[in-house]
Amino acid sequence: MKSYICNGLPRILTVCASSLLLTLFFSSSVFSSEVMAAQKKPNILLIVADDMGYSDLGVFGSEIQTPNLDALAQDGGVQLTNFHSAPTCSPTRSMLMSGTYNHVAGLGAMAEWMADNQRGQPGYEGYLNDRVAPLPALMKDAGYATFMAGKWHLGMKADQLPNARGFEQSFAMLPGAGNHYSDKGLFPFLPKTPYTENDKPATLPENFYSTTFYTDKAINYIDSVTTKGDKPFFGYVAYTAPHWPLQVDKKYSDKYKGKYDIGYEGIQQQRIERMRQLGLLDDNSTVAADNQCYAKWAQLSADERKQQGRLMEIYAGMVQALDENIGRLIQHLKDTGQFDNTLIVFISDNGADARPEEGLGGEKGFLDENYNNQFENLGKGDSFVSYGGAWARVSNTPFSLHKGMTTEGAIRVPAIMHLPAGLGATGIKDEFMSVMDLLPTFMDIAGAPLPGKTYKNKNVVEVKGESVLPYLLDNNTHLHQDDVYGFSVHRRQGLQFNDWKIVRIPPPFSDGQWQLYNLAKDMGETRNLAKSQPAVLTDMVAKWDAFAKETGIVVSQQDARVPSECR
């Protein structure tokens, strides 16, 4: 990505253009007299789902009922169809909070899976490091009240928690996953999942369900800001759904009873047809090939089909419950007169996760010893299941593989942006964007400058993302042309340059050699052009080598504790 220098010409032009647009926006007649009188900067609400696949929303082709997010995209919103995350959870979150690469911001690998040769290296601290200016602190400096509710996953120590990074109010689950109904520890080495509220240990209520509770907290935080009336807010709602363990009230999962009896291939074909109807695919679009790691539906026994169908029913129920609660947030903004003056962004933190049940739980037999996974109990708080790679492939339709990889199935995620009223950006936008672009976009709409090379008397790296506002508001503007975008985590690497992309993935999913794809002609990454386009491959690998050297990538010499998702 281009480096944005705060006092450099490109940034000045971007800010000036956006400032003009925002001046027009604030003076627009579509606003109520109360809002116009207040001349408040727009609120910003960032909503993140956990491990949701590209095609899991109705507006992206799913059969799952997601009317609220669909409306956010279709009723005055922008659907971003080429939006990219990191391959896994905490790396993406570090990019969100810094505007730069995860292997610069401290999460070059997830802290849980850090390889021995990476430990202690710059960019591999295992938490959001001090080399970056954190987004919530920047928003606070810009005059925003800041809050978060949900998953943090960016550090466990006191000086690494949300309030130490600029969130004035926070209710945070600190690690990467938790029981959706309680703070019961998932693994033997974590007997109790730690939660904090404003940096103090927090206790969960008896009726806790993660999706509902985080929504309640976010609404309370919004009210605590808006009742004062003197500041706009920056809110970050980081849901843990639909990340395993798959748990949701039966009133949601039972809505899908029998829906998935036609199997993986049947549901995927239905999604592909809907994506074509929605204009997300055309007749020339490629769809990722079957992964030989997973059995086809016809190869399963009757009992296995029953089990697999139920797992997907629960997953779908979790997604619908998530959408319903996001609807509550949106309705609250409307009820309190905040909706028209709020930038709302929804993304998933990475693609759907493929790990089967036997890949979870740490020690062998842990799930059976600590959870009740009888069929009738699945989805309850004392059960612990995931839905595995075959359903993850469906969730990530039409893309290849899943979370943890550097293929599109891991890093191209559903994204929606609903701008404040008056800015007029709507429809489908298909240019490449990434999570690094959100920080400069938020600063742009707040009318605040990006940090330079220092922040609060500390040297910091410069933001690598770019504001997407000029692109969204002007059809003649483009993003990231001739920019290099690289990604690396857990022995998986990749790099994209315009339409070309290289990926390198170790066994069992590939042979560890560089693969070459033209995404404009092959979004499903089905045709490896490494042998037929050797000159392009050589150039792309050279770009990777330069990128890795410039940004300090340390390639893992081991897979650490990363389980094999391949049966």
PAMIKE-762348 format. One record per residue: x, y, z of N, C-alpha, C, O in turn. Coordinates in steps of 0.1 Angstrom, whole numbers, plus 5000, padded with zeros to 4 digits. Layout:
BEGIN
XYZXYZXYZXYZ
...
This chain:
BEGIN
500849885000500050005000500950135000502050125005
500350234994501150364995501250405009500350385018
502350465012502550525026501950665026502250745017
501050685035500450815037501250905046501450865058
501851005041502551105050501651215053501151285044
501451245066500451335070500551475063499551535060
501851525061501951655055502451645041502851735035
502251525035502551505021501451545012500251545016
501751564999500751614990499551524988498351564988
499751384986498651304984497551304995496351314993
498051305008497151315019496451445020495251455023
497151555017496451685017495351695007494251745010
495551634995494551634985493351554989492251594987
493651444995492551354999491751425010490451425010
492351485020491651555031490851675026489751695029
491551745017490851865011489551825004488551885005
489651724995488551674988487451624997486251664995
487851545007486851495016486251605025485051605028
487051695029486551805037485551885030484551935035
485751905016484751985008483451905008482351965010
483551775006482351685006481651695019480451705020
482451685030481851695043481151825046480151835053
481751935041481152065043479852075036478852125042
479752015024478452015017477551925025476351955026
478051815030477251715038476551785050475451765053
477351855057476851925070475852035066474952055075
475952095055475052205051473852155043473052235039
473752025041472751965033471351985039471151975051
470352005030469052025035468351905040467251905045
468951785037468351655041468451645056467751555062
469251725063469351705077468351785085467851895080
468051735096467051805105467751935110468951945110
466952025114467452155119468252135132469252205134
467852035140468652005152470051955149470952005155
470151865139471451815136472351925129473551945132
471652005121472452115114472952215124474052265123
472052235134472452335145473652285153474552365157
473652155155474752095163476052095155477152105161
475952075142477152065133478051955139479251975139
477551845144478351745150479051665139478451645128
480251625142480851525133480051395133479351365143
480151315123479351195122479851095133481051085136
478951025139479250905147479850805138479650795126
480650715144481150595137480950475145481350465157
480250375139480050245145480650135137480150115125
481550065142482249955136481849825142481949805154
481249735134480649605138481449495131481649495119
481949405139482749295134482149165138481949135150
481949075129481548935131482748855132483848895127
482648735138483848645140483648515132482748435135
484548505123484548375115483348355106482948245104
482748465101481648455091482148455077483048535073
481648355069482048345056481448445046480548515050
482048455034481748565025480248555021479548655019
479748435019478348415014477348385025476248335022
477648425037476748385048475648495051474748465059
475648605044474548705045473648695033474048655022
472348725035471448715024471848795012471648755000
472348915014472749005004473948954996474249004986
474648865002475848794996475448654991476348584987
474248624991473748494985473248384994472948284989
473248415007472848315017471348285018470548375015
471048165022469648135026469348165040468148165044
470348205048470148245062469448385062469748465054
468548395071467748515072468548635079468748625091
468948725071469648845077469048975072469749045065
467849005075467149115069467749255073467749345065
468349265085468849395089470149425082470349545078
471049335081472249365074472049375059472649465052
471049305054470649315040470149455037470549515027
469349505046468749645044469849745046469849845039
470849725055471949815056472649835043473149945040
472849725036473549725023472749785012473149865004
471449755012470549785000469749915001469449964991
469549955013468750075016469750195019469850235031
470350245009471250355011472650325015473450405020
473050195014474350155018475250115007474750104995
476450075010477350025000477849885003478249855014
477649794994478149654995479549644989479749664977
480449614998481849604994482249454991482249375000
482349424978482549284974483949234972484249124969
484949324975486349294973487149344985488149404983
486549314997487149365009487949255016487449145017
489149285021490049185026490449205040490649325045
490549095047491049095061492349025061492948995051
492848995073493948905075493448755075492148745076
494248655075493748515075493148475088492348385088
493448535099492948495112492548615121492748735117
491948585133491248685141492148805146491948915141
493048775155493848885161494648955151494849085152
495248895140495948975130495049075124495449195122
493849035120492849135115492649245124492549365120
492349215137492049325147493249415149493049535151
494449365148495549455149495649555137496049665138
495249505125495249595113494149695114494249805110
492949655120491849745122492349865131492049975129
493049825142493349925152494650005149494950095156
495249975138496550045135496650105121497350195119
495850045112495950095098497150045091497450095080
497849945096499049895090498949735091498049685096
500049675087500049525086500149465100500749515109
499549345101499549275114501049245118501249245130
501849215109503249175112504149295115505349285118
503549415115504149535120503549575133504249625142
502249555134501449605146501549505158501049545169
502249395157502349305168501849165167502149085175
500949145157500349015156500748945142499848905135
502048945140502548875128502148725128502048665118
501848675140501148545142500348565154500548645163
499248485155498448485167499348445179500148355178
499148515190499948485202499948345206500848285211
498748275204498548135208499448045199499747935204
499748085187500447995178501748055173502248025162
502348145181503648205177504748095176504848015185
505448095165506547995163507748045171507948165174
508647945174509847975182510748085176511248175183
510848075163511748175156511148315155511848405151
509848325158509248455157509148525171509048655171
509248455181509048515195510148615197511348595195
509648735202510648845205511048925194511749025195
510548895182510948975170509949095169508849085173
510449205164509549325162508349285153508549225142
507149315157505949285150505349155154504349115149
506049085163505548945167505448945182505848845189
505049055188504949065203503748985208503748945220
502748955200501548885204500548975210499548925216
500649105209499649205213499849335205500849345198
498849415205498949545198500049625203499949675215
501149645196502349705202502349855202501449915197
503449905207503550055208504250115196504550235196
504350045185504950095173503850165164504150225154
502650155169501450205161500750305170500750295182
500050395163499150485170497750425169497150415158
497150375181495950305180494750385176494550505180
493850325168492650395163491750455174491450575173
491450385185490550455195491250575201490550675204
492550575203493250685209493150805199493050925203
493350775186493250875176491850935175491751065174
490850855176489450905176489150985189488551095188
489750945200489551025212490251165210489651265214
491451165204492151295202491251385192491351505193
490551315183489751395174488351445180487551495172
488251425193487051475199485851375200484751415203
486151245198485151145199485151075213486151055219
483951045217483850955229483950815223483450775213
484750725230485050595225484650485234484750495246
484150375228483750265236483850135227483750145215
483850025234483849895227483149795236483049805248
482549695229481949575236482249455228481949455216
482749355234483049225227484449175228485149195238
484849115217486149045217487349145215487249225206
488349135223489549215222490649145215490949175203
491249045221492248955215493449025210494148985201
493849135217494949215213495949235225496749325225
495849155235496749165246495949135259494749165261
496649075269496049025281496449105293495849095304
497549175292498149245304497549385305496849435296
497649445317497049565321497349675311496449755307
498549685306498949795297498649765282499049835273
497949655280497549615267496049605265495549565254
495249645275493849625274493149745267493849845264
491849735264491249835256491349985261491650075253
491249995274491350135279492750195278492950315278
493750105278495150145276495350185261496450245258
494450155252494650185238493650295234493550325222
492950355243492050475239490650455241489850555238
490150335245488650325247488350375261488850325271
487450465262487050525274486150435282486150435294
485250355275484450265281484550125273484650125261
484650015281484849895274484349775282484449775294
483649685276483449555281484049455272483549435261
485049385276485849305267486149165271486449135283
485949065262486448935264487848935258488148965247
488848905267490248925263490848825253491548875244
490548695255491148605245490448585232489548665229
490748485225490248475211488848405210488248415200
488448335220487148265220486648235234487348245243
485348215234484748185247483348125246482748125235
482948055256481548005257480548115255480748225261
479548095246478648205244477648225255476948335255
477548135264476548145275477248165289476448195299
478548165290479148175303480648205301481148225290
481348225313482748245312483548115315484648115318
482847995313483447865314484647855305484447885293
485747815310486947815301486847705290486247595293
487347735279487247635268488247525269488047415264
489447555274490547465274491047435288490847515297
491747325289492347285303493247395308493347415321
493947465300494947565305494247705307494947795311
492947715304492247835307490947805314489847795307
490947785327489847735334488647835334487447795335
488947965332487848065332488248175322489348225322
487248205313487548305303487548445309486548485316
488648525308488748655315487948765307488148775295
487148835314486448955309486849075318487149055330
486849185311487049315319486049415315485549415304
485749505324485049625321485849745326486049755338
486149825317487049935320488249895328488649965338
488949795323490149745328490049665341491049625347
488849655347488649585359488049445356487249435347
488349345364487749215361486249225362485649285371
485549155353484149165352483449025354484048925350
482249025359481548905361480348905352479649015350
480048795346478948785336477648765343477548695354
476548825338475248795344474748655342475248585333
473748615349473248475348472648445335472748335329
472048545329471348525316472248565304471648595293
473448555306474448595295474348515283474348395283
474248585271474448525258475248625251474848745250
476348595245477348695240476748795231476948915233
476048745221475548835211474548945216474649055213
473648895225472648985231473349075241473049195241
474249025249474849105259475749215253475649335258
476549185243477349285237476549395231476849515231
475349355225474449455220473849545231473849675229
473449485242472949565253474049665258473749785261
475249615259476349705264476549825254476649935258
476549785241476749895231475649995232475950115231
474449955233473350055234473450135247473250255246
473850075258474150155270475250255268475150375273
476250215262477450305260476950425250477350535252
476250395240475750495231474850595239475050715237
474050545247473150635255473950725265473650835267
475050665270475850735280476550855273476850955279
476850835260477450945252476451045248476651165249
475350995242474451085235473651175245473151275242
473451125258472751205268473551325271472951425275
474851315270475651435273475551535261475651655263
475551475249475251565237476351645232476151725223
477551635238478651725234479751655225480551725220
479651525223480651455215479951355206478951295209
480551335194480151215186480751095192481651105201
480350975188481050855193481650775183481250765171
482750705187483350595179483050465187483650455198
482250375182481850255189482350135181482250125169
482950035188483449915182482749795189482849775201
481849725181481149615187481649485180481449465168
482449415188483149295182482549165187482849115197
481549125180480749005183481648875182482648875175
481348775190482048645189481248545181481748435180
480148575176479448485167479848515153480148625149
479748415144479448275147480648175150480648065146
481648235156482848155160482448035169481548045178
483047915167482747805176483147845191483947935193
482447775200481547665199480147715194479647825198
479547635186478247665180477247655191476847545195
476647775195475747775206474747885203475048005200
473447855204472347955202471047895206470847765206
470147975210468847935214468147855203468247895191
467447755206466747675196465647745188465347705177
465247855194464247935186464847985173464148015163
466148005173466848035160467247915152466947915140
467947825158468347705150467247625145467347565134
466147615152465047525148464347585135463547515129
464547715133463947775121464547715108463947725097
465647645110466347585098466247435098467047375090
465447385106465247235106464947185092464047225085
465847085088465647025075466147105063466247055052
466547225066467047315055468247265048468447285036
469147195056470447155051470447005048471546955046
469346945047469346795044469746775030470146655027
469746875021470246845007471746845007472346804996
472446885017473846865018474746985013474147085009
476046965015476947075012476847124997476647244995
476847034988476847064974475547134970475647234962
474447084975473147144971473047294976472547374969
473447314989473347444994474347544987473947654984
475547494984476447574977475947614963476047734959
475347524956474747554943473647654944473547744936
472847644954471747744957472347884959471947984954
473447894967474148024969474748074956474648194954
475347994948475948034936474848094927475048204921
473748034926472648084918472148214923471848304915
471948234936471548364942472648474939472248584937
473848434940474948534938474848584924475148694921
474548494915474448534901473248634899473348734892
472148604906470948684905471248824911470648924906
472048824921472448954928473449034921473849144925
474048974910475149044903476549024909477449094905
476648934918477948914925478848814917480048824918
478248734909478948644900478348654886477148694884
479148634876478648624862478948484856479448404863
478548464844478748334838480248294837480548174835
481148394837482548364836483248344849484448314850
482548374860483148364874483448224877482648134874
484648204883485048064887484648044901484648134909
484447914905484147874918485247774923485547684915
485747794935486747704940486447564938485247524940
487447484935487247344933486947274947487347324957
486347154946486147074958487447054965488547024959
487447054979488647024986488546874990487646824996
489646804986489646664988489846615003489746505006
490046715011490146685026488746645032488746575042
487646675025486346655031485546565023485546585010
484846475029483946385022482746465016482246565021
482246415004481046464998479846415006479946315013
478746485004477546455012477146305009476646235019
477246264997476746124994477646025000477245905002
478846055004479745965011479445945026480045855032
478646035031478346025046477245925049476445895040
477345865060476245775065475045865069475145985070
473945795071472645865075472845945088472446055089
473545885097473845945110474746065108474546175115
475746055100476646165098475946285091476146395094
475046255082474246355075473346425085473246555085
472746355094471946415104472746505113472246615116
473846465117474746545126475246665118475146775124
475646655106476146765099475046865096475346985096
473846815092472746905090472446995102472147115101
472446925114472146995126473247105130472847215134
474447075127475547165130475347295121475447405126
474947275109474747395100473447465104473447595103
472447395109471247465115471647555126471147675127
472547515135472947595146473747715142473547825147
474647685132475447795127474547905121474748025123
473647865113472647955107471948035117471648155116
471447965128470748035139471648135145471148245149
472948105147473848205153473948335144473948445149
474048315131474048425122472748505122472848625122
471648435123470348515123470248585136469748705136
470648525147470648595160471548725160471248825165
472648705153473648815152472948925144472949045148
472348895133471648995125470549065132470349185132
469748985140468649045148469249145158468649255160
470349115164470849205174471549335168471449445173
472149315156472549435149471449515145471549645144
470249455142469049525139468649615151468149725150
468849555163468449635175469349755176468849865180
470649745173471549855174471149965164471050085167
470849925151470450015141469150085145468950205143
468150005150466850065154467050165165466350265166
467950135174468250225185468750365180468450465185
469650355170470150475164469050555158469050675159
468150485151467050555145466150615155465650725154
465850535166464950585176465450715183464650795188
466750725184467350835191467850945182468551035186
467550935169467851035160469351035156469851135151
470050925158471450925155471750855141472850875136
470850785136471150695124471650785112472650745106
470950885109471350965097472751035099473351075089
473251045111474551105113475551005118476451035126
475450875113476350775118476850695106476150655097
478150685105478850595096478850455102479450435113
478250355096478150225101478950135091478750135079
479850055097480649965089480449825095480649805107
480149725087480149585091481049505083481149515071
481849425090482749325083482849195091482449195103
483349095085483848975092485348985094486049045086
485848925105487248935107488148845099489348865098
487548745093488148655083487148555078485948565082
487548465069486548365064486148265074486648265086
485248175070484748075080485847975083486747945075
485747925095486747825101486447685097485247645098
487447605093487247475088487547365099487247245096
487947405110488447295120487247215124486247265129
487347085123486346985128486446975143487347035149
485446915149485346895163486646835169487046875180
487246745162488446675168489646765167490646735173
489546885160490646985160490447085171491347175172
489447075180489247165190489447105204489546985205
489647185214489647145227490947105234490947055245
492047115226493347085232493546935234493846865224
493446885246493746755249492746655243491546685242
493146535239492246435234491246395245491546375256
490046395240488946355250488446465258487446445266
488946585256488546695265487046735263486346765272
486646735250485246765247484346665254483346705260
484546545252483646445257483646445272482546415278
484746475279484846485293484146605299483746605311
484146715292483646845297482346895291481846995296
481846835281480646885274479746775271480146655269
478446815269477446715266477146735251476346825247
477746655242477546665228476546565222476746525211
475646515231474546435225473746515215473646635217
473246445206472546515194471546625199471546735195
470646585208469546665213470046785221469346885223
471346775225471846885234472746985226473147085231
472946955213473847045205473247185204472047205203
474147285206473747425206473547485219473447605220
473447405230473247455243474647495249475647475243
474547565260475747615267476747515272477947545274
476247395274477147285278477547195267477947075270
477347235255477847165243478947235237479147355239
479747165229480947235222481147165209481747055209
480747225198480947175185481247285175481047395178
481847235164482047325152481447255140481047145141
481447325129480747265117481747215107481247155097
483047225108483947165099484147225086483547325082
485147165078485547225066484647215054484647305046
483747115053482847115042481847225043481547285032
481247255054480347365056481147505055480547595049
482347505060483147625058483347665044483247775040
483547555036483647585021482447645016482447735007
481247595020479947655016479947805020479547895012
480247835033480247965038481148065030480748175028
482248005025483248095018482948095003483848144996
481848034998481548034984481648184978481248274985
482348204967482848104957484348084959485048024950
484948114970486348124972487048004977486347914982
488347994976489047884979489547874994489947975000
489347755000489747725013489147815024487947845022
489747845035489147895047490047965056491247985053
489548005067490348075078491748015080491847895080
492748095081494048055084494948035071496148025072
494248045060495048035047495248175041494748275047
495848185030496048315023495248315010495448405002
494448215008493548214996492348304999492148355011
491548334989490448434991489448385001488748465007
489248255002488348205012488648245026487748245035
489848275029490248325042490248475044489848525055
490548545033490748685035489848775027489848895030
488948725019487948815013486648785021486048675021
486148895027485048885036483848975033484049075026
482648945038481549025036481749165043482249165054
481449275036481649405042480549495036480149495025
480049585045478949675042479349815049479849815060
479149915041479350055047478150135044477750155033
477550195055476450285053476850415058477050445070
477050505048477550645051476450735057475250705055
476750835064475750935069474950985057475450995046
473751025061472851075050473451205044474051285050
473251205031473751325024474951295016475351375007
475751185019476951165012476651084999477451094989
475551004999475050954986475750834980475550814968
476650764987477250654982476450524984476050494995
476050454973475250344974475650234964476450264955
475050114965475350014955476449924958476849914969
476949854948477949754949479249814944479349874934
480349804953481649854949482649734949482649654959
483349714938484149594937485649614936486349524932
486149734939487549754939488149704952487549694963
489449654952490149604963490149704975490549814973
489849654987489949734999490449635010490349515008
490949695021491349605032491049675045490649785046
491149595056490849645069491749765073491449845081
492949765066493849885069493250015064493650115069
492350005055491750135050490650195060490350305058
490250115069489250175078489750285087489050385089
490850265093491450375102491550505094490950605099
492150515082492250645075490850695071490650815070
489950605068488550645064487850705076487250815074
488050645088487350705100488050845103487250935106
489350855102489950985104489551085094489351205097
489351045082488951135071487551185074487351305073
486551105077485251145080485151235093484251315094
486051215102486151295114486851425111486851505120
487451445099488151565097489451575104489851685107
490051465108491251465116492451415108492251325099
493651465110494851415103495351285108495051245119
495951205099496651085103497851115111498451225109
498251025120499551045127500651035117500550965107
501751105120502951095111503850985116503450875119
505151025118506150925123506250925138506950845143
505551015144505551025159504151035164503351095158
503950985176502650995182502851005197503350905203
502451115204502651125218504051095222504351025232
505051165215506451155218507051015216508150995221
506350935208506950805205507050785190506150835182
508050725185508150695171507150585168507050485174
506350605157505350505152505550485137506050575130
505050375133505050345118503850425112502850455119
504050455099503050535093501850445088502050325086
500650495087499550425083499750385068500150465060
499350265065499550205052498250205044498250205032
497050215051495750215044495450345038496250445040
494350355030493950475024492450505027491750405028
492050625029490650655030489950615018490350635006
488750545020487950495008486950595004486250574994
486750705012485750805009485850864995484850874988
487050904990487050964977486550864966485850904957
486950734968486450634959484950604959484350594949
484450604971482950584973482150694967481050674963
482750814968481950934964482250984950481551074946
483150924943483450964930483750834922484750774924
482950804912483050684904484350694895484750584890
484950804894486150814886487450794894488550794889
487250774907488450754916488650614918487650534919
489950574919490250434921491050414934491650514939
491150294939491850264951492950164948492750064940
494150184953495250084954495650034940496149924939
495550114930496150074917497650074919498250164924
498249964914499749944915500249944929501449974931
499449914938499849894952500049744955499349664950
501049724963501349584968500649564981500649644990
499949444982499249404994499749264998499449174990
500449255009500949125013500349075026499749155034
500348945028499748885039500548765043501048685035
500748745056501548635061501148595075501048685084
500848465077500548425091500748265091500148205082
501348215101501448075103501847985091501147895087
502948025085503547955074502747965061502947895051
501748055061501048085049501348225045501248315053
501648245032502048375027501248405014500748315007
501248535011500548564998500848714995501248795004
500648754983500748894978499948914966499848834957
499249034967498449074955498949204950499349294957
498949214936499349334929498449344917498549274908
497549444918496449464908495649324907495149274917
495549274895494849144894495649024897495048914898
496949034898497748914901497848884916497948974924
497948754919498048714932498948584933498748494925
499848584943500548464946500248414960500048494969
500248284962499948224975500948114977501248044967
501348094989502147974993501647915005501547975016
501247785004500547715015501247585017501447505007
501547545030502247415032501247305031500047325031
501747175031500847055032500047065045500447125055
498847005045498346915035497546975024496946915015
497347115024496547175015497247215002496547234992
498547215002499347244990500747194992501047125002
501647224983502947164983504047264988505147234988
503547384993504547484998505247564987506047644990
504847544975505447624964504447744960503247734963
505047844954504247954950503247924940503647854930
502047964941501047954931500648094926500848194933
500248104913499948224907498548224901498148134894
497848334904496448344899496148484894496748584899
495248484884494748614879493348624884492448564879
493148704895491848714901490748774893489548744895
491148864883490148924874489448814866488348824862
490148704863489648604854489348474862488748384857
489848464874489748344882489648374897490548344905
488448424901488348464915488348344924488648354936
487948224919487948104927489348044929489447934935
490348104923491748044923491747904919492247814927
491247874907491147734902492247704892492547584890
492947804886493947784876495247844880495447964880
496147754885497447794889498347824876498547734868
498747954874499447994862500947994865501648054856
501447944875502847954879503747894867504847954865
503347784861504147734850503947794837504947814829
502747844834502447904821502848054821502948104810
503048114832503348254833504648274842504548344852
505748214838506948224846507448364849507948394859
507348454839507848584840507048664851507548734859
505748644850504848704860505148654874505248734883
505348524875505648464888506948514893506948554905
507948524885509248574890509048724895509648754905
508348804888508148944892507348944905507649024914
506348864906505548864919506348814931506148874942
507148714929507948664940508948774944509248794956
509548844934510448954937509749064945510349124955
508549094942507749184949507549134964507549214973
507249004965507048954978508348964986508249004998
509448934981510748934988511049084993511449105004
510749174984510949314988509949354999510349425008
508749314997507749345007508049285021507949355031
508449165021508749095033509949155040509949175053
510949195033512049265038511749405044512149435055
510949475037510549615041509649615053509849705062
508849515055507849515066508249425077507549405087
509349355076509849275087509149145089509049095100
508749075079508048945080509148835085510248825079
508748765094509548645099508648525096507648495103
509048445086508348335082508548225092509648185096
507448165097507448065107508247945102508047895090
509047885110509747765107509047635112509547525110
507847655117507047545122505647595123505347715122
504747495123503347525124502847555139501647565141
503847555148503547565162502347475166502447355163
501347525172500247435177499047445167497947395171
499247495155498147505146497647365142498447295136
496447325145496047195141495747175126495547275119
495847055122495547035108494047025106493346955113
493547105097492147105094491746995085490546975082
492646925079492446825069492246695076493146645082
491146635074490846505080491846395074491746285078
